[in-house]
Amino acid sequence: MATRLAEEASPGVSLEELKRAMAASMEQVDAGPLIDPEDVARAAVFLASDEARYVNGHNLVVDCGFTVGKLFKMPQN
């Protein structure tokens, strides 16, 4: 998602250029399986359970591994 924060992290690239680059990149990747709302709910239930009592300060990303293996192609200046 192209946001102002993403724009600040990409100096010299406008928000519109960032949006276009992300859209073009998303067309080139196989996004993989879609997340079901139940997947996110199960992660929330886990974090609320006693089994997660030692889990803190962690971002639990529920995205079928998308952020691990998919890279956006940013425009080169």
Summary of the structure (lengths in Angstrom):
residues: 77
radius of gyration: 16.4
end to end distance: 21.1
largest distance: 50.0
contacts: 129
relative contact order: 0.18
helix: 51%
strand: 0%
